[in-house]
Amino acid sequence: EGLIIVDTPGLNAIGTEPELTLNLIPNAHAVLFILAADTGVTKSDIDVWRNHIGSGMGRMVVLNKIDSMWDELRTNEETEQQIARQVTTVAQTLALEEK
């Protein structure tokens, strides 16, 4: 009768027992899937998304580490364009609507 938040290890940290994390997903009302903005969607990310999470109600993707995309050699406009391209690429890869 309350809110329970479970912060699971990242995909690279779940190691040899990924079922501990992956078994929690089907019963979750919401899943916040956090990806690094500088790397985008990795093969293991795609596998977990397609096989365990999937799109639908309560499934959200967030790009983290967006500050790593700023570079003194680029203008703010160029950086914004790069971020927008990354958002589009991630959305297309995971078959999601951009927001």
Backbone bond lengths (Angstrom), bond angles and torsions (degrees), N, CA, C in turn:
res aa  C-N    CA-C-N  psi(-1)  N-CA   C-N-CA  omega(-1)  CA-C   N-CA-C  phi
1 E - - - 1.440 - - 1.510 111.78 -
2 G 1.297 115.93 33.85 1.450 119.66 178.75 1.506 109.69 -156.45
3 L 1.293 114.26 -174.21 1.450 121.22 179.97 1.520 108.68 -91.91
4 I 1.315 115.31 127.31 1.462 120.84 175.85 1.516 107.20 -119.79
5 I 1.318 116.88 124.13 1.460 122.18 178.47 1.518 107.71 -112.32
6 V 1.320 115.22 127.64 1.456 120.94 178.36 1.522 107.42 -116.43
7 D 1.306 116.31 117.13 1.466 122.06 177.94 1.518 106.97 -97.18
8 T 1.328 115.30 104.08 1.463 119.41 -177.12 1.522 110.31 -88.35
9 P 1.308 117.28 159.98 1.463 119.76 177.01 1.524 110.31 -63.73
10 G 1.313 116.32 155.13 1.462 120.72 174.65 1.519 110.46 -65.29
11 L 1.314 116.00 164.26 1.454 120.46 -177.06 1.517 112.72 -58.94
12 N 1.321 116.84 -35.46 1.461 119.65 -179.54 1.521 112.17 -75.22
13 A 1.324 116.92 -16.08 1.461 120.78 -177.50 1.516 112.93 -99.10
14 I 1.337 118.10 -10.24 1.456 117.62 -175.97 1.520 111.98 -78.21
15 G 1.321 117.22 -13.24 1.451 122.84 168.98 1.509 116.11 52.71
16 T 1.331 114.71 -127.44 1.457 120.02 -171.77 1.523 113.56 -85.37
17 E 1.319 118.67 -7.11 1.464 120.75 -179.66 1.525 111.29 -125.62
18 P 1.344 116.89 61.30 1.470 119.00 -177.50 1.519 113.29 -66.35
19 E 1.324 117.43 -20.69 1.469 119.57 -178.54 1.520 112.30 -62.65
20 L 1.329 118.45 -24.37 1.465 120.70 177.33 1.522 110.38 -60.64
21 T 1.319 116.67 -40.31 1.461 121.31 177.36 1.516 111.18 -82.49
22 L 1.301 117.27 -48.45 1.465 121.77 -173.14 1.529 113.11 -65.85
23 N 1.322 118.26 -27.47 1.467 120.84 179.00 1.529 112.60 -71.38
24 L 1.322 118.00 -18.94 1.461 121.40 178.86 1.533 112.33 -77.95
25 I 1.315 117.36 -25.82 1.463 121.85 -171.00 1.528 114.10 -63.02
26 P 1.329 120.59 -46.77 1.472 118.86 -175.50 1.531 114.37 -59.96
27 N 1.312 118.17 -28.09 1.465 121.23 -178.39 1.525 113.56 -92.89
28 A 1.322 116.80 -2.07 1.464 120.61 -177.64 1.521 110.92 -77.95
29 H 1.324 116.23 136.75 1.459 120.75 175.06 1.519 110.82 -74.52
30 A 1.326 116.19 -28.01 1.465 120.97 178.86 1.525 109.15 -145.47
31 V 1.318 114.91 144.37 1.461 120.83 175.97 1.520 107.24 -129.75
32 L 1.315 115.63 125.58 1.456 122.15 176.08 1.525 106.28 -105.04
33 F 1.320 115.89 107.51 1.470 122.84 -176.16 1.520 107.08 -96.38
34 I 1.315 117.15 112.07 1.462 121.85 -173.50 1.523 109.62 -102.51
35 L 1.332 114.88 123.88 1.458 121.86 179.59 1.526 109.64 -118.15
36 A 1.312 116.65 149.51 1.461 120.55 176.60 1.523 109.16 -76.94
37 A 1.321 116.90 126.91 1.461 121.52 -177.88 1.521 111.72 -63.23
38 D 1.320 116.88 -32.33 1.464 119.27 -176.62 1.527 112.88 -76.08
39 T 1.330 117.78 -22.35 1.470 119.65 -179.78 1.515 112.57 -108.45
40 G 1.317 117.12 -23.54 1.463 119.37 -179.03 1.511 111.79 74.13
41 V 1.326 116.23 -145.47 1.460 122.10 -175.27 1.525 109.47 -92.70
42 T 1.321 116.08 121.74 1.467 120.48 176.94 1.528 109.49 -92.05
43 K 1.315 116.63 170.76 1.462 120.50 179.37 1.522 110.94 -60.26
44 S 1.323 117.47 -42.31 1.463 119.44 179.62 1.528 111.00 -66.86
45 D 1.350 117.45 -33.88 1.465 120.74 175.24 1.525 110.65 -61.48
46 I 1.326 116.15 -47.08 1.471 120.73 -179.67 1.524 110.41 -60.65
47 D 1.314 116.97 -44.01 1.471 120.81 -179.44 1.529 111.03 -60.44
48 V 1.312 117.10 -47.26 1.465 120.76 -179.21 1.521 110.28 -65.95
49 W 1.336 117.03 -42.60 1.466 120.23 -179.74 1.527 110.54 -61.25
50 R 1.318 116.78 -49.33 1.474 120.56 -175.57 1.523 112.97 -72.55
51 N 1.314 116.83 -35.87 1.472 119.75 -173.36 1.523 114.78 -95.35
52 H 1.344 117.71 -18.07 1.465 118.93 -173.73 1.527 114.72 -131.00
53 I 1.322 117.72 -30.99 1.459 119.76 -174.86 1.521 110.77 -105.45
54 G 1.310 116.75 -67.68 1.456 121.78 -179.61 1.513 113.16 70.27
55 S 1.320 115.36 162.87 1.460 119.57 179.42 1.519 109.54 -81.84
56 G 1.284 115.85 164.56 1.458 120.94 179.32 1.511 110.46 140.08
57 M 1.304 115.15 -172.66 1.461 120.92 -178.70 1.532 110.69 -57.93
58 G 1.311 114.81 132.61 1.456 120.04 175.20 1.516 115.03 76.14
59 R 1.325 117.19 11.78 1.474 121.07 177.77 1.522 107.93 -111.26
60 M 1.335 116.84 117.74 1.465 121.76 -176.02 1.517 110.22 -130.58
61 V 1.327 115.30 147.90 1.457 121.62 177.11 1.525 107.74 -120.12
62 V 1.323 115.80 134.61 1.461 122.04 -179.89 1.520 108.07 -126.61
63 L 1.327 115.56 136.71 1.464 119.66 174.44 1.524 108.69 -92.97
64 N 1.302 115.54 121.36 1.456 124.14 -179.26 1.531 108.62 -103.19
65 K 1.304 117.40 166.30 1.466 123.87 177.39 1.527 111.63 63.05
66 I 1.309 116.86 31.40 1.461 120.58 -178.15 1.530 111.12 -65.79
67 D 1.337 116.41 -25.84 1.460 120.20 179.27 1.525 111.92 -64.24
68 S 1.331 117.79 -22.29 1.462 120.36 179.21 1.529 112.21 -72.28
69 M 1.319 117.55 -9.39 1.463 120.93 -178.78 1.528 112.26 -87.59
70 W 1.335 117.72 -10.08 1.462 120.02 177.45 1.517 108.88 -79.10
71 D 1.306 115.35 138.11 1.453 121.92 -177.28 1.524 107.44 -141.11
72 E 1.307 117.32 133.97 1.465 121.16 -178.43 1.520 112.86 -63.64
73 L 1.330 117.22 -19.35 1.458 120.59 -179.03 1.529 112.39 -83.97
74 R 1.339 116.94 -8.35 1.460 121.44 179.55 1.519 110.31 -111.27
75 T 1.306 114.62 152.55 1.465 118.87 173.81 1.524 108.44 -77.86
76 N 1.328 115.69 164.71 1.467 119.62 176.57 1.520 110.98 -59.63
77 E 1.334 116.40 -38.37 1.461 120.74 179.39 1.534 111.13 -62.66
78 E 1.325 116.84 -42.96 1.472 120.63 178.26 1.525 110.80 -63.12
79 T 1.318 116.32 -40.42 1.459 120.53 178.53 1.522 110.66 -64.76
80 E 1.324 116.62 -45.17 1.464 120.96 178.24 1.530 110.93 -60.19
81 Q 1.320 117.26 -39.50 1.461 121.37 178.14 1.528 110.89 -65.21
82 Q 1.323 116.76 -40.45 1.457 120.77 178.60 1.530 110.58 -64.55
83 I 1.317 117.10 -41.84 1.464 121.30 177.81 1.526 109.88 -63.30
84 A 1.327 116.84 -44.56 1.463 120.85 179.07 1.523 110.95 -60.88
85 R 1.328 117.10 -40.60 1.480 120.31 177.21 1.525 110.76 -62.90
86 Q 1.333 116.50 -40.63 1.463 120.10 -179.72 1.525 110.47 -65.64
87 V 1.329 117.27 -41.61 1.470 121.38 177.43 1.522 109.77 -60.00
88 T 1.333 116.77 -46.12 1.462 121.46 179.74 1.522 111.13 -62.28
89 T 1.313 117.00 -45.04 1.464 121.43 -179.26 1.524 111.23 -62.27
90 V 1.323 116.74 -45.56 1.467 120.85 179.46 1.528 110.29 -62.78
91 A 1.320 116.73 -45.64 1.465 120.69 -179.96 1.531 110.78 -60.76
92 Q 1.317 117.55 -44.29 1.457 120.76 179.51 1.525 111.56 -65.76
93 T 1.308 117.02 -42.58 1.469 121.81 -178.63 1.531 110.93 -62.51
94 L 1.335 116.32 -39.66 1.463 120.38 -177.95 1.530 112.70 -95.38
95 A 1.330 116.63 7.29 1.470 122.41 179.45 1.527 111.48 55.59
96 L 1.338 115.20 51.12 1.459 122.15 -179.89 1.522 110.54 -119.50
97 E 1.324 114.87 159.83 1.458 121.05 173.25 1.519 108.31 -84.57
98 E 1.331 115.58 135.32 1.474 119.68 177.07 1.517 110.80 -70.55
99 K 1.307 116.06 141.23 1.473 120.57 174.65 1.496 109.08 -141.80
